[in-house]
Amino acid sequence: MLLVCLPNAVAETAILQLQVVEGEGAVPRAGARSSRPLTIQVTDETGRPIEGAAVSFRLPEEQVSGVFSNGLRTDVVVSGADGRVSLWNIQWGAAPGPVRIRVTASKDQARAGLIVNQYVSESVAVSDASTVGGAGMRGGSSSKWKWALLAAGAIGGGLAAGMARSKQSTTVGASAAAVTLNPVQVGPPTISIGK
């Protein structure tokens, strides 16, 4: 085989390889922005980072999907000197379920693609009985703390209501575990003499 090198020839990337550095298997919440980036590494066939590769990200058009920070379901990022690209702040839709993000990279005449799998989970309901004041305490061993917090809130609410001498009832606690208290009233002291 004869290899001919032309003096003005531009070296082209022959093969691109893509690897997911961060984001594969992530579980973002429905209706929320992703809190972690989706990071892709672009290399050549020898593992050398490829700078200047255009990496395209595409979310599904239907069912479980979202939009990128540009407001669209597609975005393009150019790889840096380390061959990496990161995409932040995907705004997920309201539908939960599996989602496949298509990633395509191109540099010169070389192209490569892969699919990143994530799962959009249901959003956390505020009226969840295992949530106290949005603190999100869960688990069997912490249930005593949930009730302790509810009791502390009830006592504090009762004392505050009594000090204000309010005649209305006070509601304390989360919507799933509401506690209604009557205000504490302090009257004149009673003195008993004799048996």
PyMOL commands that set and color helices and strands:
alter all, ss='L'
color gray80, all
select helices_A, chain A and resi 143-164+175-177
alter helices_A, ss='H'
color red, helices_A
select strands_A, chain A and resi 17-22+38-43+54-58+66-67+74-78+84-87+91-92+97-107+110-120+170-172+179-181
alter strands_A, ss='S'
color yellow, strands_A
deselect
rebuild
show_as cartoon
